[in-house]
């Protein structure tokens, strides 16, 4: 025979079980909503970080009225370097980041043959000479998205008189990009495939040739290594880089003619 208290206990148990199920459902719903909000927030932050324009990216534009001035400056620098090598005495050669960025910005209008040196999806490139490193930046077009990319390079003269150029890191907006993801596309770009290297400046052509003959991953991890010996094309005069100083917007090379 059932007792009156049994029915009450059973009803209480049912109510308690329903409450527990309701609490679990609320907890699950709240958790899923929290996860969804976190994912959306992360995507928004990621979008903002990737599309962020870094403070160092201030593209240089050279108006037509200054083309002759920029051309003359590049010619003077070229002649100054060649004259220094010809004197057979160690000398310093200094470049300013704004000066070099102007040469790059005006390159196609000053030297038409340079039109193919930079891929069409790379726009408004510039350089920054930061503390012991060179920052090369540009606006890149990836599937209709325009992003600011930066490549941080270090250059040093090794104890064995080998010049070593390393890619320290790459950023898109404010987001660092693992170098492993860039090995093949980046080296393909640096190899300048499809370009006639006879019409490219000697240092760039030498680097491109190096990348064409090297393993991509090894190049990115070990850096570009080459003998510290160069030939100045006018007069076929040899020279080496004795020291490199980078910082405060300046690149200073100590050149030793051989």
PEHU-V284913 format. One record per helix or strand of 3 or more residues. SS is the DSSP state (h for helix, s for strand). FROM is the first residue (numbers start at 1). TO is the last residue. Records with the same first field share a line. If there is no record, write none. Layout:
SS->FROM-TO + FROM-TO
This chain:
h->4-51 + 64-86 + 97-110 + 112-116 + 179-181 + 183-190 + 197-199 + 202-212 + 216-222
s->91-96 + 122-130 + 133-142 + 145-157 + 162-172 + 175-177 + 224-227 + 230-232 + 237-247 + 250-257
